[in-house]
Amino acid sequence: MDKFSIIVLAKQVPDTRQVGKDAMNADGTINRAALPAVFNPEDLNALEQALAIKDRFPGSTVTMLTMGPERAKEIVMEGVYRGADGGYLLTDRLFAGADTLATSYALSTAIRKIGKYDIIIGGRQAIDGDTAQVGPQVAEKLGLNQITYVEEVLDMDSKSVTVKRVITGGVETVKAPLPCVLTVNGSAAPCRPRNAKLLMGRKNYEVPAWTVADVNADPAKCGLSGSPTKVKKIENIVFQAKESKRYGDSDADIAALVDELAVNHIIG
Amino acid sequence: MNRYKDTPELEARMHSPLMERIVELKENFYAESGKYDYAPQNFEDAMDNYDRVLELTGSVCDDVIAPNAESVDREGSHCSGGRVQYSEGTAQDLKVMHQAGLSGFGLPRQYGGLNMPVTVFSAVGEMISRADASFQNVWGLQSCADTINEFGSPEQKEKYLTMASNGATMSMDLTEPDAGSDLQSVMLKATEDVENGCWRLNGVKRFITNGDSDIHLVLARSEEGTTDGRGLSLFIYDKRNGGVNVRRIEDKMGIHGSPTCELVFNNAKAELCGDRRLGLIKYVMSLMNGARLGIATQSVGIQDAAWREATSYAAERRQFGRAIDTFPAVYQMLAVMKAKIEASRSLMYETSRYVDIYKSLDQIAKVRTLTPEERQESKRYSRLADALTPITKGMTSEFANQNAYDSIQIHGGSGFMRDYACERLYRDARITSIYEGTTQLQVVAALRYVTSGVYSQYVKDMLATLPDSETKAAISALVEKLDAMTAHVLDQKETEVNDFCGRRLMESAAYCVMSTLLLRDSIETPDLFDKPLRVFIDLAKSQVEGHASVVMGWTPESTEYYK
């Protein structure tokens, strides 16, 4: 029977579902101290798909990969307690302040170092940034196929993976050659709980930590220096009823709507 | 917030001074360390393991079992074609508990179990019951496997304990239409099938909790022509062999998630467990003691849930311009509820610890000869566990009913509506003082320990180890009343007076024992238990002194008014 090497990309995020009054700093950035750090929810859906593949194809391995400060190794441990074989933490001051481009670069160097992979799987997006860019960018950097919006991995063989993915108004079944990057939706099966035997038996697992040098990354492409994204300002917008505008279905109204959206750089 | 971590009163009970002994015995002096990666290497390692497993259970309760409780109650179980289907929520609860690796909780590691002590199992039972009492029936019955572990053959252990660790559900099939409290009257017939090297079961069982389980322990009459308990043996039935169908499930008042079945045995193939004729007098007695402790954990969980519901409602509900929990009538009720919970926990966990010590020694005795000291220790704790079990079950289940009642009372009219959880708790609580032996039967079991002075001596011995205090003096005064009542009743030399005053005597003894244990816990952790202790002592005084005022004047003639 086939065996697969699966890498799960997971991120430790501030729990934005618990936002209180002090959730934001005065400068508009997230006050991480005020919010508990959690396993990004859609990454848990991804982990479940990975573990389900391992269940179906015994001998397959699931390796966690995360980037973050020292405490982000909790993400690797969480994966291990739910059934992953092990994992790595990318941690280095040089990785700090990374946008999606620098993050995907760093992850891709770590994946190259891990070397063996048939499936790289992560959540669709993280709840702190909601960009949904890291998975696809990792695929690009590694020159791999990618399937986004995965609902369920239906089948695998030594050469390909078949998945159900969500599209507007329905689902489609697609097949891609291996290796392949998958990003998983929050509507996919919830992750299994931690397992008692693993909680006890693997509590002394030491999560290997890799620095920029360990993964042979170019420091200029990592962290802040590798991040072209600049956050100008973050505002808390509360919409009021009187601020709404109504457009009809006439050509003139539609043109006015497009203009309005273009002026605000929402489209175009 | 995790329901284990948000209950320091529970966590404190895991750190009793007896725990070190319990762990080294349960782990047979850490013999399996190195053999299994999840076997602890020492005491601290084991305690850390228990903590992890309890936190895990707490999160499964928070994330899955508690959110499912209402739909489980509304949907209930289904029965068709002789089989039971759990409610959707119960099926999910079972699946997640198994995924969390919590099956085979107390079973040896060689069969895939977690080898957890009874004390930790009790804590799990309490948390599950707080989330959904009915699920405790379905899940907690896995402890039937302990009976196979104690008395089964090596082949039976290999087969059934491994199944249990892999998530097989269990039931104990004892009750029949004409054999409820009086199990000696069991009639289900067991016939030896010499040709096929097995036994065949024929007859009907009634009120069987989780009766369509994968593995059944069945009490049946193996000795033709007998009519008493000595003609009964214990059998193991594997559902995959067929021959047992569910005729119907009961439409119950509460614990809807737990299917209560009427079973028809039609030449069902079964294996004898242990020796013939010892079914009731040895194995079921052991099974029942475990089951009674299980009901006590369920009762404590319900008590706690009822108190929490009442507490949060009373803090939010405003009348006459203020939250109702600022009125003496209400905060007094809440404090009494809390005191009952803590006194129940002190007793229930102490009983669990005693069971752990003697059962672990029993297991060790299977592989080597116990030292004389160990034999003494085993005997001592086995006796204490037997003495404390009936008062544990009896008191905690009555308190569960009282807390559920008071919880509704605090909710006022809203509590009578099905919108609030207190209503479900009230219905679920009702069975706790009935099944696995009614409170009245717990009184019968406890009475011999009252009249022989076991409880009184137990309390005096423990008080002697505690520093002097006003509370200690108050408890000593109650024990004197208990002794006086006992002496007076014995002086009547009339069994009927014993039985008639039994409930009052048992309760008085139980209040003394519970007060003492709570005092001891309060000395160890005053922040948590000082207030509940003081409230409980007030309650104990009013109850024991009330009972004494009646019992002390009792004569054989007094029973006549009641007939």
Chai-1 contact restraints between the chains, C-beta under 6 A:
chainA,res_idxA,chainB,res_idxB,connection_type,confidence,min_distance_angstrom,max_distance_angstrom,comment,restraint_id
A,R192,B,Q99,contact,1.0,0.0,6.0,A-B,restraint_1
A,P193,B,V60,contact,1.0,0.0,6.0,A-B,restraint_2
A,P193,B,V96,contact,1.0,0.0,6.0,A-B,restraint_3
A,P193,B,Q99,contact,1.0,0.0,6.0,A-B,restraint_4
A,P193,B,A100,contact,1.0,0.0,6.0,A-B,restraint_5
A,R194,B,L56,contact,1.0,0.0,6.0,A-B,restraint_6
A,N195,B,G101,contact,1.0,0.0,6.0,A-B,restraint_7
A,A196,B,V53,contact,1.0,0.0,6.0,A-B,restraint_8
A,A196,B,L56,contact,1.0,0.0,6.0,A-B,restraint_9
A,A196,B,G101,contact,1.0,0.0,6.0,A-B,restraint_10
A,A196,B,L102,contact,1.0,0.0,6.0,A-B,restraint_11
A,A196,B,L114,contact,1.0,0.0,6.0,A-B,restraint_12
A,K197,B,Y38,contact,1.0,0.0,6.0,A-B,restraint_13
A,K197,B,G101,contact,1.0,0.0,6.0,A-B,restraint_14
A,L199,B,R52,contact,1.0,0.0,6.0,A-B,restraint_15
A,L199,B,L56,contact,1.0,0.0,6.0,A-B,restraint_16
A,M200,B,Y38,contact,1.0,0.0,6.0,A-B,restraint_17
A,M200,B,N49,contact,1.0,0.0,6.0,A-B,restraint_18
A,G201,B,D37,contact,1.0,0.0,6.0,A-B,restraint_19
A,G201,B,Y38,contact,1.0,0.0,6.0,A-B,restraint_20
